[in-house]
Amino acid sequence: MKTTTKCLTMVALLAVFSASEIKAGDTLKATAELVSHYVWRGSMATGSPTPNFQPTFAYGHGSFEIGLWGSTDFTGSYKEVDPYVSYGAGPFKFTITDYNWNFAKANYFDYKNTETGHMFEGTIGYTGPSTMPISITWNTMFYGFDKKRDAAGIADSSKQAFSTYIELGYTKGAASFFFGFTPWASYYNNYGYSTFDSTASKKSFSIVNIGVTISRSIVITDKFSLPVRATLVINPSATYSRNDYLHLVFGITF
């Protein structure tokens, strides 16, 4: 059964991304970013601050896009593969993402809710016009590994945590400002418990991601430029590590 599932998955991916199937108006996207270290929604995703290579491979048809995003470090200690599907409708964008960085948890093709390492998330985003360059996104995990946990970090496989991250954004020229928070105990504040401060009270609402990204393109030739960015991240509610209080990340996009 597992072999059949794997074969069907590979066939589906090949069917979606096969260049021979691309029609006029359709797009294939293949990009990658090299980051000094991987910070996601205020917290360092990897165990230590190490560079990560983050490719994206996607197929687009009109307002519809299906793709894969991944991240791998250079020490062999971290790997993430996230299939996603999104649809845009005017200023709104709707996305379903299948996160997985828990490869030691279970077989990648094990999607049983009480066993899987996958975490499914639904996202609704709004981006304003150039005259009002604001953005709002609401992201909620609704299935999989995202379970409520106690102070010892023990998960209750019967209780979904519904971890939610909400971000407000504003763009001004080359600068993109962001303010992100979780409204209750969730993945983003380690389900309310600090791993390094035993005297800290349990957290609920937490501001976890404040900062700014400055982007520019370095002109290499008349036909080629290299997009780069620098991002300052402040997490006043750091719970996973003291390292998360402040990050400065540099990224290059290819």
Backbone bond lengths (Angstrom), bond angles and torsions (degrees), N, CA, C in turn:
res aa  C-N    CA-C-N  psi(-1)  N-CA   C-N-CA  omega(-1)  CA-C   N-CA-C  phi
1 M - - - 1.466 - - 1.532 110.48 -
2 K 1.359 117.07 -42.64 1.450 120.62 179.54 1.521 111.04 -63.05
3 T 1.345 116.91 -40.63 1.459 121.42 179.59 1.516 110.63 -63.03
4 T 1.328 116.09 -42.02 1.460 120.83 178.29 1.523 111.08 -62.08
5 T 1.352 116.77 -43.02 1.460 121.24 179.85 1.511 111.10 -62.49
6 K 1.343 116.41 -42.73 1.458 120.47 179.12 1.521 110.99 -62.39
7 C 1.330 116.58 -44.24 1.466 120.66 -179.31 1.515 111.32 -62.94
8 L 1.333 116.17 -43.77 1.460 120.21 -179.94 1.530 110.68 -63.49
9 T 1.343 116.79 -39.57 1.455 120.49 178.95 1.519 111.38 -63.50
10 M 1.337 116.82 -44.19 1.454 120.64 179.77 1.524 111.30 -64.80
11 V 1.324 116.72 -40.61 1.459 120.75 178.87 1.524 110.21 -62.73
12 A 1.339 116.64 -41.35 1.464 120.72 -179.79 1.523 110.97 -64.15
13 L 1.332 116.53 -43.55 1.453 120.11 179.31 1.519 111.66 -64.19
14 L 1.330 116.49 -42.55 1.453 119.84 179.25 1.517 111.28 -65.01
15 A 1.317 116.06 -36.64 1.465 119.85 179.66 1.518 111.08 -66.44
16 V 1.349 115.20 -38.81 1.464 119.26 -179.13 1.511 111.68 -70.47
17 F 1.346 117.08 -43.07 1.450 121.03 -170.63 1.525 114.43 -98.42
18 S 1.324 118.38 0.78 1.457 119.82 -178.42 1.527 110.89 -64.49
19 A 1.323 115.89 125.20 1.470 120.04 -177.97 1.511 112.07 -61.74
20 S 1.343 116.85 -27.51 1.455 119.99 -178.76 1.520 112.07 -67.14
21 E 1.350 116.42 -16.89 1.453 120.26 -178.67 1.531 112.12 -95.34
22 I 1.325 117.44 -5.40 1.455 120.41 -177.58 1.523 110.11 -71.09
23 K 1.319 115.82 127.48 1.451 122.00 -178.76 1.526 109.51 -109.42
24 A 1.323 115.52 169.80 1.458 120.60 179.00 1.525 109.92 -56.97
25 G 1.306 116.49 131.55 1.459 120.75 -179.12 1.516 113.55 92.67
26 D 1.340 117.36 -15.84 1.458 121.06 177.00 1.525 109.29 -85.40
27 T 1.329 116.26 159.30 1.457 120.31 -178.69 1.517 111.25 -134.71
28 L 1.312 115.23 146.90 1.457 122.26 168.16 1.517 107.80 -113.88
29 K 1.320 117.04 132.94 1.460 121.16 -179.78 1.516 109.36 -119.72
30 A 1.312 116.58 126.92 1.458 122.21 175.27 1.523 107.60 -135.44
31 T 1.315 116.76 103.91 1.462 122.03 -178.83 1.524 109.13 -132.16
32 A 1.318 115.94 170.08 1.459 120.51 176.73 1.522 109.02 -154.40
33 E 1.308 115.73 150.51 1.462 121.41 175.63 1.520 109.37 -128.11
34 L 1.307 115.95 138.60 1.457 122.81 173.26 1.517 107.09 -106.34
35 V 1.338 116.84 120.40 1.466 121.07 -177.52 1.529 110.07 -116.25
36 S 1.321 116.00 148.22 1.466 120.87 -179.39 1.517 111.63 -63.98
37 H 1.327 117.15 -36.99 1.461 122.79 165.44 1.523 108.03 -159.98
38 Y 1.327 115.94 161.09 1.453 122.48 -168.11 1.527 109.83 -99.14
39 V 1.337 115.61 109.49 1.455 122.64 177.08 1.517 108.07 -116.55
40 W 1.331 116.04 128.74 1.464 120.62 -177.20 1.520 109.92 -127.19
41 R 1.302 115.76 115.94 1.455 122.77 176.51 1.529 111.84 52.62
42 G 1.338 114.64 42.31 1.451 121.19 172.32 1.504 116.61 98.62
43 S 1.328 118.59 -13.38 1.459 121.01 -177.38 1.522 110.75 -124.68
44 M 1.318 115.50 147.62 1.458 120.78 177.45 1.520 109.20 -71.69
45 A 1.333 116.62 123.57 1.459 120.76 -175.51 1.523 112.47 -73.57
46 T 1.317 116.48 -34.08 1.458 121.42 -178.97 1.524 110.31 -92.53
47 G 1.331 116.30 165.21 1.457 120.29 -177.14 1.511 113.98 -68.19
48 S 1.332 117.20 -23.87 1.457 121.84 179.64 1.523 108.38 -144.33
49 P 1.327 118.29 159.35 1.470 120.77 -178.25 1.527 111.74 -74.20
50 T 1.314 115.78 92.62 1.457 121.73 -178.50 1.527 109.58 -127.15
51 P 1.333 119.30 146.83 1.468 121.01 179.26 1.527 112.01 -57.96
52 N 1.329 115.51 146.25 1.462 122.11 177.60 1.521 109.81 -129.69
53 F 1.328 114.82 145.57 1.459 122.42 174.80 1.523 107.24 -105.92
54 Q 1.352 117.12 126.85 1.462 121.32 -169.13 1.533 111.56 -129.15
55 P 1.336 117.29 92.10 1.462 120.64 -179.75 1.529 112.84 -86.13
56 T 1.322 115.11 155.27 1.466 122.98 172.64 1.517 108.53 -130.20
57 F 1.325 116.02 136.29 1.458 122.30 177.10 1.514 107.12 -134.11
58 A 1.333 117.91 119.17 1.459 119.51 -172.37 1.526 112.02 -147.04
59 Y 1.311 114.35 155.38 1.464 123.56 175.35 1.519 108.06 -119.14
60 G 1.340 116.74 132.45 1.445 120.71 179.73 1.513 112.90 -123.35
61 H 1.312 115.66 141.42 1.468 122.23 176.14 1.522 106.90 -138.31
62 G 1.333 116.03 104.66 1.453 119.30 -176.27 1.517 110.84 62.41
63 S 1.329 116.55 -123.57 1.463 121.36 179.99 1.521 112.79 -91.00
64 F 1.320 116.55 3.69 1.468 122.01 -177.59 1.523 110.13 -100.71
65 E 1.333 116.81 139.33 1.461 121.05 176.35 1.528 109.90 -143.57
66 I 1.315 116.36 137.80 1.460 121.94 174.41 1.523 106.85 -131.18
67 G 1.326 116.12 136.52 1.458 117.04 -175.05 1.510 113.96 -164.00
68 L 1.321 113.69 -175.97 1.464 123.48 177.49 1.525 108.31 -129.00
69 W 1.322 115.84 135.05 1.457 121.79 173.00 1.519 107.45 -123.71
70 G 1.316 116.88 140.36 1.450 119.08 -178.62 1.511 112.82 -142.55
71 S 1.324 115.72 166.91 1.463 121.61 176.37 1.518 108.95 -148.50
72 T 1.326 115.85 134.33 1.463 122.20 178.92 1.521 108.71 -140.82
73 D 1.338 116.15 135.53 1.459 118.23 177.24 1.527 110.15 -88.73
74 F 1.323 116.21 -179.61 1.460 120.79 -175.25 1.523 112.55 -100.32
75 T 1.350 115.56 6.70 1.457 119.48 177.76 1.524 112.47 -105.51
76 G 1.335 115.75 -7.48 1.461 119.86 -179.19 1.513 114.17 80.41
77 S 1.338 117.33 13.01 1.463 120.53 -176.55 1.524 113.60 -100.76
78 Y 1.344 117.48 -8.64 1.466 119.38 -177.18 1.517 110.26 -140.49
79 K 1.333 114.68 136.21 1.460 121.22 174.56 1.522 108.87 -147.97
80 E 1.339 114.97 138.24 1.462 121.05 178.76 1.520 108.79 -139.95
81 V 1.339 116.21 136.45 1.462 121.65 176.41 1.525 107.51 -135.60
82 D 1.349 116.64 120.60 1.457 121.84 -173.48 1.528 112.02 -126.80
83 P 1.327 118.57 97.50 1.469 119.77 171.06 1.535 109.68 -68.03
84 Y 1.334 116.04 149.24 1.461 119.12 178.49 1.515 109.94 -150.77
85 V 1.315 115.09 160.05 1.460 121.82 173.06 1.520 107.11 -139.55
86 S 1.344 117.05 137.24 1.456 119.99 -177.75 1.522 110.54 -139.74
87 Y 1.319 114.03 157.62 1.462 120.59 178.49 1.528 108.63 -143.29
88 G 1.323 116.55 130.00 1.459 121.93 179.20 1.516 111.47 -102.43
89 A 1.317 115.51 138.83 1.466 121.65 177.58 1.522 107.81 -137.31
90 G 1.342 115.76 94.40 1.456 119.46 -176.45 1.516 109.82 64.39
91 P 1.334 117.62 -128.73 1.472 120.05 -178.84 1.535 113.01 -80.31
92 F 1.337 117.39 -2.48 1.456 121.05 -176.32 1.527 111.44 -103.66
93 K 1.332 115.52 149.41 1.450 121.48 177.15 1.525 108.59 -137.53
94 F 1.333 116.04 133.29 1.456 122.15 -178.73 1.531 108.35 -117.59
95 T 1.327 116.60 131.13 1.461 120.42 -174.43 1.525 110.90 -137.47
96 I 1.324 115.70 140.52 1.459 122.61 168.29 1.530 106.78 -116.43
97 T 1.338 116.53 126.32 1.459 121.60 -178.88 1.524 109.67 -122.59
98 D 1.316 115.67 138.24 1.465 122.83 176.14 1.528 107.92 -108.35
99 Y 1.346 116.17 92.91 1.462 120.51 -179.32 1.526 110.67 -79.43
100 N 1.329 115.59 141.62 1.464 119.26 170.63 1.524 110.36 -155.15
101 W 1.326 115.82 111.75 1.457 122.50 169.48 1.537 109.18 -125.13
102 N 1.329 115.75 12.52 1.461 121.97 -176.57 1.526 110.74 -106.43
103 F 1.326 116.37 55.70 1.461 120.05 -174.14 1.524 112.68 -66.98
104 A 1.327 118.20 -22.03 1.460 120.96 177.95 1.527 111.84 -81.88
105 K 1.335 116.47 -12.14 1.465 120.89 -177.25 1.519 112.27 -71.07
106 A 1.351 116.28 -45.33 1.465 120.41 -175.50 1.520 109.27 -164.13
107 N 1.309 116.19 167.25 1.456 121.82 172.62 1.537 109.24 -52.88
108 Y 1.326 117.09 137.85 1.461 119.97 -176.59 1.527 112.08 -56.63
109 F 1.323 117.55 -31.23 1.461 121.11 -176.82 1.525 112.63 -93.19
110 D 1.333 117.55 11.93 1.461 122.32 174.76 1.526 108.05 -89.78
111 Y 1.334 116.17 109.89 1.459 120.99 -177.82 1.529 112.72 -109.67
112 K 1.329 117.59 14.54 1.458 119.53 177.18 1.520 108.98 -65.92
113 N 1.317 117.19 130.49 1.462 121.75 -169.85 1.524 113.36 -57.53
114 T 1.324 118.20 -35.70 1.457 121.00 -176.86 1.525 113.17 -86.96
115 E 1.336 118.10 -3.25 1.457 121.31 -176.23 1.528 113.78 -122.80
116 T 1.295 117.12 -28.60 1.466 121.59 -168.16 1.527 113.59 -67.14
117 G 1.322 114.88 155.83 1.459 121.34 171.33 1.511 112.03 -95.62
118 H 1.335 117.16 -3.73 1.465 122.26 179.41 1.527 110.82 -76.57
119 M 1.334 114.88 151.78 1.460 121.53 172.82 1.527 107.95 -134.79
120 F 1.317 116.60 116.28 1.463 121.07 179.75 1.523 109.76 -90.75
121 E 1.337 114.55 136.93 1.464 120.69 -177.69 1.521 110.47 -132.27
122 G 1.315 115.18 138.86 1.458 121.30 173.13 1.517 109.78 -106.42
123 T 1.336 116.42 137.95 1.466 121.47 -177.60 1.522 110.46 -130.34
124 I 1.312 115.48 135.66 1.458 122.52 170.48 1.524 106.96 -121.22
125 G 1.335 116.49 124.82 1.454 120.09 -178.33 1.515 112.24 -127.58
126 Y 1.308 115.30 149.11 1.467 121.93 176.21 1.518 108.56 -128.94
127 T 1.332 116.60 132.48 1.457 122.39 175.65 1.519 108.99 -123.07
128 G 1.300 116.25 124.22 1.455 120.56 -176.91 1.518 112.69 -78.70
129 P 1.329 117.64 169.35 1.477 122.28 179.10 1.518 110.93 -71.70
130 S 1.332 116.50 172.17 1.462 121.40 -178.30 1.530 111.92 -61.35
131 T 1.328 116.09 -25.69 1.460 119.50 178.56 1.537 112.22 -76.71
132 M 1.327 116.50 -16.71 1.458 122.67 177.79 1.531 107.71 -142.59
133 P 1.338 117.87 75.02 1.477 122.19 -169.88 1.526 113.73 -78.44
134 I 1.319 115.58 62.20 1.458 120.73 177.07 1.520 109.53 -109.51
135 S 1.318 116.21 161.05 1.456 120.99 175.45 1.527 109.48 -142.50
136 I 1.316 115.29 149.97 1.467 122.08 177.48 1.523 107.38 -138.51
137 T 1.325 116.93 129.99 1.469 120.22 175.11 1.518 109.46 -130.93
138 W 1.328 114.38 140.65 1.469 122.30 174.94 1.526 106.79 -120.30
139 N 1.333 116.80 123.21 1.461 122.52 -176.32 1.533 109.64 -126.20
140 T 1.328 117.16 122.92 1.471 120.88 179.66 1.524 110.77 -131.89
141 M 1.342 116.11 125.84 1.457 121.30 172.68 1.529 108.48 -78.21
142 F 1.323 116.35 134.07 1.465 118.37 -173.26 1.527 114.46 -128.70
143 Y 1.334 117.70 -2.47 1.463 118.73 -177.98 1.520 109.36 -157.02
144 G 1.339 116.01 143.64 1.453 119.64 171.35 1.513 114.77 105.81
145 F 1.322 115.67 -143.62 1.463 124.44 -168.19 1.526 114.03 -66.76
146 D 1.303 117.77 -14.87 1.469 122.65 -177.71 1.533 110.02 -75.08
147 K 1.335 116.74 88.00 1.468 122.32 -177.08 1.525 110.92 -115.72
148 K 1.334 115.38 154.40 1.456 119.90 174.99 1.525 109.34 -64.51
149 R 1.338 115.67 144.79 1.460 121.62 -176.90 1.514 110.97 -130.74
150 D 1.367 115.45 155.01 1.461 119.95 176.47 1.524 109.50 -94.36
151 A 1.332 116.24 -175.46 1.466 120.97 -175.97 1.520 112.59 -62.53
152 A 1.330 117.16 -24.94 1.466 121.18 178.85 1.522 112.13 -85.87
153 G 1.340 116.42 -0.55 1.461 120.64 179.69 1.517 113.83 83.45
154 I 1.330 117.05 11.75 1.465 121.58 -179.86 1.528 109.08 -82.37
155 A 1.331 115.63 124.01 1.471 120.39 -177.87 1.518 111.40 -85.08
156 D 1.319 115.67 145.73 1.463 122.71 172.78 1.523 106.88 -99.50
157 S 1.319 117.27 105.28 1.462 121.70 -173.25 1.523 113.30 -63.62
158 S 1.334 117.75 -12.85 1.464 120.55 -178.85 1.524 113.10 -94.08
159 K 1.353 117.20 -4.39 1.464 120.27 -174.22 1.521 111.28 -123.17
160 Q 1.329 115.67 108.10 1.460 120.88 177.05 1.520 109.41 -71.31
161 A 1.332 117.10 136.64 1.467 120.23 -177.94 1.526 112.56 -84.59
162 F 1.342 117.15 -22.10 1.465 121.89 -177.04 1.540 111.20 51.23
163 S 1.325 115.06 47.72 1.460 120.72 179.79 1.521 110.21 -54.74
164 T 1.322 115.92 130.68 1.467 121.86 -174.34 1.521 110.35 -129.43
165 Y 1.322 113.92 135.34 1.465 121.20 177.08 1.521 107.98 -128.14
166 I 1.318 116.05 126.88 1.463 122.41 -179.65 1.531 107.79 -118.72
167 E 1.333 115.62 132.09 1.471 118.93 -178.11 1.517 111.20 -130.47
168 L 1.318 115.55 134.52 1.454 123.67 172.99 1.518 107.85 -107.07
169 G 1.317 116.93 136.84 1.454 120.31 -178.06 1.517 112.34 -133.17
170 Y 1.328 115.22 155.66 1.458 121.52 176.75 1.522 108.28 -146.92
171 T 1.331 116.76 131.72 1.463 121.78 -178.63 1.515 110.45 -112.79
172 K 1.321 115.39 132.76 1.454 122.06 176.86 1.519 108.24 -138.02
173 G 1.336 116.99 103.87 1.453 120.67 -177.38 1.515 111.22 62.08
174 A 1.335 117.30 -125.82 1.463 122.22 -178.82 1.521 112.61 -83.51
175 A 1.325 117.21 -3.63 1.463 121.11 -175.83 1.524 111.69 -103.15
176 S 1.325 115.83 134.21 1.462 122.42 174.67 1.525 108.23 -121.95
177 F 1.323 116.56 115.19 1.452 122.34 -178.34 1.534 109.10 -96.87
178 F 1.326 116.23 145.91 1.467 119.22 -179.73 1.526 110.89 -142.08
179 F 1.325 114.21 150.55 1.467 122.92 179.09 1.521 106.90 -140.50
180 G 1.342 116.68 111.25 1.453 120.14 -175.45 1.513 112.48 -122.74
181 F 1.333 115.89 144.74 1.463 120.14 -179.40 1.528 110.34 -148.82
182 T 1.321 115.62 161.48 1.462 121.70 171.98 1.524 107.74 -114.35
183 P 1.326 118.64 132.55 1.466 120.06 -173.85 1.523 114.60 -79.09
184 W 1.332 117.69 -10.70 1.473 120.48 -179.64 1.532 109.73 -153.66
185 A 1.320 116.99 177.25 1.461 121.48 178.56 1.522 109.18 -59.68
186 S 1.343 115.63 124.00 1.456 119.10 -172.83 1.527 109.62 -158.27
187 Y 1.316 115.49 -173.57 1.457 120.67 178.55 1.527 111.70 -54.99
188 Y 1.318 117.29 -34.94 1.462 122.12 -170.78 1.523 113.70 -74.48
189 N 1.333 117.45 -17.33 1.472 120.48 171.83 1.527 110.20 -124.39
190 N 1.348 115.48 32.11 1.471 122.79 179.20 1.521 111.45 55.41
191 Y 1.329 115.15 40.32 1.462 123.08 177.80 1.531 111.92 58.73
192 G 1.352 114.05 28.52 1.454 120.52 173.56 1.516 115.82 99.29
193 Y 1.332 118.21 -7.27 1.465 120.56 -172.46 1.532 112.21 -117.46
194 S 1.329 116.06 137.77 1.450 121.76 176.91 1.529 109.97 -84.21
195 T 1.328 116.28 137.03 1.467 120.31 178.47 1.528 111.90 -87.79
196 F 1.340 117.01 -11.07 1.472 119.43 -175.51 1.529 113.67 -123.35
197 D 1.341 117.85 -4.93 1.459 121.07 179.73 1.524 109.17 -131.95
198 S 1.317 115.76 97.56 1.469 120.65 -176.14 1.524 112.50 -70.73
199 T 1.332 117.52 -14.13 1.463 120.61 -179.34 1.530 112.32 -90.64
200 A 1.333 116.89 -8.63 1.471 120.52 -177.61 1.527 110.87 -70.00
201 S 1.313 115.97 140.20 1.462 120.30 176.95 1.524 109.68 -76.12
202 K 1.323 116.64 160.25 1.461 120.51 -179.49 1.523 109.98 -65.74
203 K 1.325 115.40 134.52 1.455 121.13 -178.34 1.525 111.07 -92.34
204 S 1.318 116.47 149.70 1.470 121.95 170.94 1.528 106.22 -123.35
205 F 1.326 117.90 -99.47 1.461 119.84 174.94 1.528 108.90 -59.84
206 S 1.335 116.71 130.55 1.461 119.96 -178.26 1.520 110.86 -145.27
207 I 1.313 116.57 130.59 1.466 122.03 169.30 1.524 106.78 -82.09
208 V 1.327 117.37 120.25 1.463 120.42 -170.29 1.528 114.71 -122.39
209 N 1.328 117.59 -9.73 1.468 117.78 -171.37 1.524 110.67 -154.32
210 I 1.331 116.16 96.80 1.458 122.14 177.74 1.522 107.96 -121.84
211 G 1.323 117.12 136.90 1.458 116.35 178.23 1.506 114.16 170.97
212 V 1.325 113.60 -164.48 1.459 120.50 -177.88 1.520 109.26 -148.77
213 T 1.314 115.46 144.00 1.458 122.38 173.40 1.531 108.76 -115.79
214 I 1.325 116.17 129.04 1.457 122.22 174.72 1.523 107.13 -107.61
215 S 1.324 116.90 123.54 1.465 121.83 -177.43 1.521 110.72 -118.51
216 R 1.325 115.82 146.09 1.458 121.07 174.03 1.521 108.29 -157.01
217 S 1.313 116.26 168.06 1.461 121.65 176.96 1.523 109.15 -118.08
218 I 1.325 115.19 129.90 1.454 121.13 176.39 1.528 108.50 -91.52
219 V 1.313 117.01 117.51 1.461 121.55 -177.82 1.525 109.23 -74.92
220 I 1.335 115.90 121.55 1.461 121.67 178.99 1.527 110.21 -97.59
221 T 1.333 116.14 -49.74 1.463 122.40 175.75 1.521 108.04 -137.67
222 D 1.333 116.69 -177.05 1.466 120.41 178.03 1.514 111.96 -64.16
223 K 1.338 116.53 -24.80 1.460 120.45 -175.05 1.524 113.56 -113.56
224 F 1.323 116.85 -0.16 1.463 118.44 -176.12 1.514 110.93 -141.17
225 S 1.331 115.26 132.12 1.458 121.66 174.57 1.524 109.18 -134.56
226 L 1.302 116.98 157.08 1.455 122.19 -175.10 1.530 109.76 -115.35
227 P 1.341 117.92 109.96 1.469 120.38 178.77 1.533 110.90 -70.63
228 V 1.320 116.15 131.51 1.463 121.25 177.11 1.527 108.36 -131.30
229 R 1.333 114.76 160.34 1.461 119.26 177.91 1.522 110.30 -148.68
230 A 1.312 115.46 156.20 1.458 122.37 170.84 1.521 106.85 -130.78
231 T 1.327 116.32 131.42 1.461 121.00 -176.12 1.522 110.29 -125.46
232 L 1.317 115.83 126.88 1.459 122.42 172.97 1.517 108.40 -99.69
233 V 1.333 117.00 125.00 1.467 122.22 -178.13 1.520 109.07 -122.80
234 I 1.327 116.37 128.99 1.465 123.03 174.43 1.525 107.82 -118.99
235 N 1.337 115.97 128.82 1.461 121.15 177.90 1.532 108.34 -123.27
236 P 1.329 118.23 92.44 1.468 120.71 -177.41 1.518 113.59 -69.29
237 S 1.337 117.54 -12.47 1.467 121.83 -178.65 1.526 111.95 -111.00
238 A 1.322 117.21 29.47 1.463 120.91 -176.82 1.529 111.20 -53.26
239 T 1.330 115.86 130.77 1.466 120.53 -179.86 1.529 112.65 -127.14
240 Y 1.353 116.95 -24.02 1.465 119.60 -178.01 1.525 111.82 -79.75
241 S 1.335 116.74 -38.69 1.458 121.43 -175.73 1.519 109.35 -160.86
242 R 1.336 116.18 149.21 1.459 119.50 174.95 1.525 110.98 -63.76
243 N 1.335 116.74 -22.74 1.469 120.64 177.72 1.521 112.39 -61.16
244 D 1.341 116.79 -20.87 1.462 120.32 -174.20 1.524 113.93 -81.45
245 Y 1.321 118.21 -6.52 1.455 118.58 179.66 1.532 111.63 -63.58
246 L 1.328 116.74 -31.65 1.460 119.65 -176.48 1.526 110.06 -150.84
247 H 1.333 115.93 131.56 1.474 121.88 177.42 1.524 109.26 -134.09
248 L 1.317 115.18 145.33 1.457 122.00 169.27 1.522 106.12 -128.82
249 V 1.337 116.37 114.36 1.457 122.36 -172.41 1.515 109.57 -116.88
250 F 1.326 115.57 135.74 1.456 122.01 175.49 1.522 108.74 -113.41
251 G 1.341 117.47 137.31 1.453 121.19 -178.92 1.513 112.58 -136.32
252 I 1.332 116.06 145.52 1.461 123.97 175.30 1.511 108.21 -123.79
253 T 1.317 117.90 129.28 1.455 122.07 179.23 1.536 110.13 -104.47
254 F 1.334 114.86 134.88 1.470 120.72 179.89 1.526 109.67 -108.46
